[in-house]
Amino acid sequence: MARKKNEFRPDTVRQDVLGKVLLTKKQSLRLLRWLLFSAVCLGGLLAQDVVMSRFSIFDTTTDLVPCFILAVCILQGAESGCVFALISSMIYCFSGSAPGIYTIPLITGIAVVAAIFRQAYLRKGFFTLLLCVAAALFLYETFTFFIGLFLGQTLLVRYGAFVISTILTLLPVPALYPVLLYIGKIGGETWKE
């Protein structure tokens, strides 16, 4: 029995890496989005450890990585942002730059609460992001201060330095907002209003 010529045609094989992983176009764009968000946070980690750790303004320095993590989580929403906040805060903690292991639940919890508050009560925009990041960063710095005070790593008179650190850390947020907004649009909008 002879086979017809057009009876069976094998599937075409893609030669690129994403074709072998079997991701759709939308899934590969979303993967790209989260990899770019991770690259932004990694750039913040490098800038914090290499450049900003050498400068001391009013006897304090910036804390860029938690600020970037909080901004990404608040911008992307609580559902997908909390997973990013958890993973990136673990990487931040295990990189050796974090003040302690308590930063993992601290950053994740504050980021999720701020993202839920923003989604529930505020409109999407630059000033609402700045307000939520400022409040979340202030809570993070305050909790970090009191945990350090409890552990005997700081003194009560140093609280002003933590407030100044919060203000200095918020300075790059206006420049970071358009970058995060552009990256957040890759692969479709997460947050529908």
Solvent accessible surface area in square Angstrom, and as a share of the most:
residue,aa,sasa,rsa
1,M,240,1.07
2,A,98,0.76
3,R,183,0.67
4,K,154,0.65
5,K,191,0.81
6,N,146,0.75
7,E,114,0.51
8,F,142,0.59
9,R,210,0.77
10,P,94,0.59
11,D,129,0.67
12,T,130,0.76
13,V,116,0.67
14,R,135,0.49
15,Q,144,0.64
16,D,69,0.36
17,V,114,0.65
18,L,69,0.35
19,G,9,0.09
20,K,142,0.60
21,V,86,0.49
22,L,154,0.77
23,L,42,0.21
24,T,81,0.47
25,K,156,0.66
26,K,109,0.46
27,Q,93,0.41
28,S,17,0.11
29,L,62,0.31
30,R,102,0.37
31,L,78,0.39
32,L,79,0.40
33,R,9,0.03
34,W,56,0.20
35,L,104,0.52
36,L,62,0.31
37,F,0,0.00
38,S,52,0.33
39,A,55,0.43
40,V,27,0.15
41,C,10,0.06
42,L,98,0.49
43,G,36,0.34
44,G,1,0.01
45,L,20,0.10
46,L,103,0.51
47,A,36,0.28
48,Q,18,0.08
49,D,63,0.33
50,V,82,0.47
51,V,74,0.43
52,M,47,0.21
53,S,67,0.43
54,R,193,0.70
55,F,117,0.49
56,S,81,0.52
57,I,77,0.39
58,F,154,0.64
59,D,105,0.54
60,T,18,0.10
61,T,48,0.28
62,T,10,0.06
63,D,24,0.13
64,L,15,0.07
65,V,5,0.03
66,P,0,0.00
67,C,0,0.00
68,F,18,0.07
69,I,1,0.00
70,L,0,0.00
71,A,1,0.00
72,V,0,0.00
73,C,0,0.00
74,I,3,0.01
75,L,5,0.02
76,Q,8,0.04
77,G,0,0.00
78,A,11,0.08
79,E,127,0.57
80,S,33,0.21
81,G,0,0.00
82,C,37,0.22
83,V,84,0.48
84,F,17,0.07
85,A,0,0.00
86,L,77,0.38
87,I,88,0.45
88,S,12,0.08
89,S,0,0.00
90,M,75,0.34
91,I,105,0.53
92,Y,7,0.03
93,C,17,0.10
94,F,142,0.59
95,S,55,0.36
96,G,67,0.65
97,S,38,0.24
98,A,18,0.14
99,P,64,0.40
100,G,19,0.18
101,I,115,0.58
102,Y,40,0.15
103,T,0,0.00
104,I,22,0.11
105,P,89,0.56
106,L,26,0.13
107,I,0,0.00
108,T,23,0.13
109,G,35,0.33
110,I,16,0.08
111,A,0,0.00
112,V,35,0.20
113,V,100,0.57
114,A,13,0.10
115,A,0,0.00
116,I,92,0.47
117,F,93,0.39
118,R,0,0.00
119,Q,52,0.23
120,A,67,0.52
121,Y,163,0.62
122,L,48,0.24
123,R,199,0.73
124,K,64,0.27
125,G,23,0.22
126,F,54,0.22
127,F,157,0.66
128,T,27,0.16
129,L,1,0.00
130,L,49,0.25
131,L,106,0.53
132,C,5,0.03
133,V,0,0.00
134,A,28,0.22
135,A,55,0.43
136,A,2,0.02
137,L,0,0.00
138,F,87,0.36
139,L,81,0.40
140,Y,0,0.00
141,E,8,0.04
142,T,24,0.14
143,F,93,0.39
144,T,12,0.07
145,F,1,0.00
146,F,99,0.41
147,I,50,0.26
148,G,5,0.05
149,L,59,0.29
150,F,176,0.73
151,L,97,0.48
152,G,63,0.61
153,Q,119,0.53
154,T,27,0.16
155,L,121,0.60
156,L,117,0.58
157,V,131,0.75
158,R,89,0.32
159,Y,65,0.25
160,G,40,0.39
161,A,12,0.09
162,F,44,0.18
163,V,48,0.28
164,I,56,0.28
165,S,9,0.06
166,T,7,0.04
167,I,104,0.53
168,L,24,0.12
169,T,0,0.00
170,L,31,0.15
171,L,121,0.60
172,P,43,0.27
173,V,1,0.00
174,P,66,0.41
175,A,77,0.60
176,L,19,0.09
177,Y,30,0.11
178,P,77,0.49
179,V,72,0.41
180,L,1,0.00
181,L,48,0.24
182,Y,157,0.60
183,I,11,0.06
184,G,7,0.07
185,K,117,0.49
186,I,30,0.15
187,G,11,0.10
188,G,30,0.29
189,E,68,0.31
190,T,56,0.32
191,W,34,0.12
192,K,156,0.66
193,E,148,0.67
